[in-house]
Amino acid sequence: MIEAKEVYKSYEGLPVLKGINLHIQLGEVVSIVGASGAGKTTLLQILGTLDQPDSGSLKIGGEETNMLKGNKLARFRNQQIGFIFQFHQLLPEFTAWENVCLPAWIGKKDETKSKKRALELLDFLGLKDRINHKPAALSGGEQQRVAVARALINEPAVILADEPSGNLDSKAAGELHQLFFDLRKSFKQTFVIVTHNQSLAAQSDRQLIIRDGIIEQ
């Protein structure tokens, strides 16, 4: 599903990633752990095609992402990668279902079908009675589940999550972690998760430990 080979990345001459190699299978839940500044978020941004490596290759679903540029890369990212952020990044003026629909609308998908899909996802995530609420009227855990539904709307090949439970209390964090495994079971979804949460990392199929820009074997 994801294959990175000899990925290097520096910022202003400072090496951050120093030859990353990884292979993630379809349906795996993989956690990336390590100390602050080790390169975890930089790696996730490259896996999400939000940033480009200085050298090396990245394949997602067999597609060589380094060969995609401009609109083609943006279209690939919209269709094949879902993102979950620590602070939700929901638009405050939109309702739950409208926030979920945004990636589908950006991808110019049919509006009626997109709304139907959004409502199905929100129902699956236990938010059937909250679809018309705006983010300010939702709890932190509910907002994060809306963000999960948004990440799933285009049926992407992989979900990338950056500290997804870092802003949640322990109960909501536990529910979110279980949700990832429920989604893997129901949709064969692949997750790559940067986390400091040891409980989530321990539950994952694999932990990739990154230290000083290199994944430890």
N, C-alpha and C positions, 0 to 999 in steps of 0.2 A: 504493500500500500504506500509506504513512504520509505525512500531510500536516499540517504545522504552520504556522499563520499568526499573525504578530504576537504571539508568546508573550513575555510579560513575567513576571518573578519577582523579588521582593525578600525579604530576610530582615531583620527588625528595622530597616526603613527603608533598608537597603543594597541597591541594585539589583544583581542578579546576571545575569539575562537581560534584554536590552534590545531586544526585538523580533525574535525568532527566526522565520525563514521557511525551511522546507525541504520537499522532496518526494522520497521514496524509493520506487523502483519494486519490484515483486515480483521476488525473486531477486537483488537487488543486495547486494553486500557493501560497506558504507560505513563508513569510519573517521572518527571525530571526534577531532581532534588540537588541541593548544594548550597553553599554559603552565598550570602549577598555579594554581588560582584563577580561571581564565578562564570557568568555568561549565559545563564538560563533564559532570561528574557530575550537577549539577542538571538539565541538559537531559535526560540519560539517565533520571533518576528521573521526570521529567514524561512523557517518551515511554513509560515503563513504567507510567504511572498510579499510581506510588507517591507522587507529590506532584501537586498541582494548580497550574496557573499562576494568577497574579493576574488576568490577562486574556489574550485570544487564544483560538484554537481548535486542537484536535487531533483528527484523524481517523485511525483505524487500520482498514484493510479496509472503508472506507466508513462506519464507525460513529463518530459524534460522541461521543468519550469524556467530554467535559465534561457531557453530559446524563445520564451514568450515576452512580448514587449507591449507597452501602451495599453490600448483597449483590449487586446487579446489576453493580456495578463490580468487586467481588471475583471474581465468576463470569467476567466478561469477561477479566480479567487472567489468571486460571487457565487459561482455554481458548485465549486468543489470543496470549499473550506468554510467552516462555521467557527465563529469566535465567541468566547465567553470571557468577560473581563471582571476584575475584582469589584469594580464600582458600577457594574450593570451597563452604564452608558445608554440608558433608555432616554428617549426624547420626552421631556415633561409635558409637552402640550398634546401628546398623542395618547390614546387609550392603549390598554394592554394588547388588544388584537391588532391595532394599527402599528404598534411598535414591532410586533411579530411579523407583520406583512412587509415591512420596509425592504428587506433584502430581495423579496420576490418582486416588489414593484420596481426596484432598481434594475433587476434582471429582466424587466418588461414582460413578466408573466401575466397570464390572464387574471384580472382582478377578482372575479367571482370565485375561481378555483383557488386563488391564493387565500382569500378570506375563509373559504371552507376548510382548507388545510390548516390555517392558523387556529381556527376554532377547535378543530380536532386535536391539535397539539395541546392547546390550553386545557381542554377537557382531560386529556391523558395525564397532564401534569397537575390535575386537581384544582384548576383555576376556572372552572366552568362558570362560577358565579361572580367572577372578577373581571370578565372580558372587557367591560365598558369603563372600568376604573382607570384613572391615570396614575402614573407611578407614585405621586405623593400620597395617594390613598391606599397604597399597598405596603405590606411589611417588607423588611429586607429580604426575607426568604422568598416571598412572593415575587418581588422584583427580580430576583436572580432566576426564578423559574421562568418568568417571562423572557429573560435573556437567553435561557436555554432553548425555549421554543423558537425564538428568533434565529438562533444558530442552526436549528434543524429545518427551518421552513423550506429551504431549497434542496433538501435531501443531499447534503454534501458528503464527500468521501470521508472527511475527517473533521473532528471537532478539536480545536486548540483552545485550551483554557489557561489563563494566567492568574494564579492565586484565586480561583473562583469562590472559595469559601473564606477568604481572608477578612472579609468585612461582615461575617455572619457570626451569631452566637453559636454555642456548641450544638444545640438542638437542631437549628436550621442547617448548620454545616453537615451534621450527620445525615439529615434528610437529603441534602443535595448530593452527598457522596453516594448514597444508596441509589439515587435517581440515575446517576451515570451508569451503574451496573444494570439497572432495569432497562435503560435505553439500549445498552449493548445487547441485552437478551432479546428485546422486542424488535430492534431495527438493525442488529449486527453493526452498530455504530462503533467507529474507531475513535478513541480519545487519547490526546497527548496533553498532559496536565503538568504545568509548573506549579509546585506547591512547597510550602514549608510545613504543611500539616502531616505529621508523621502517621496519623491514623489512615488518612487517604492514601498516602504513599505505600503503607503496608498492605492495604487491600488490593492495590493494583496488580496486574499480571506481572509487571516488571517495574523495577526502579532503575533509572539511568542516573548515575551520580556524576555530576560535572564538577570538576575542580580545576581551577586555573585554565579554563578554556578547553579542557580535554575530558572526554567521557572515560571514566575509570572502568576497566574491565573486571 
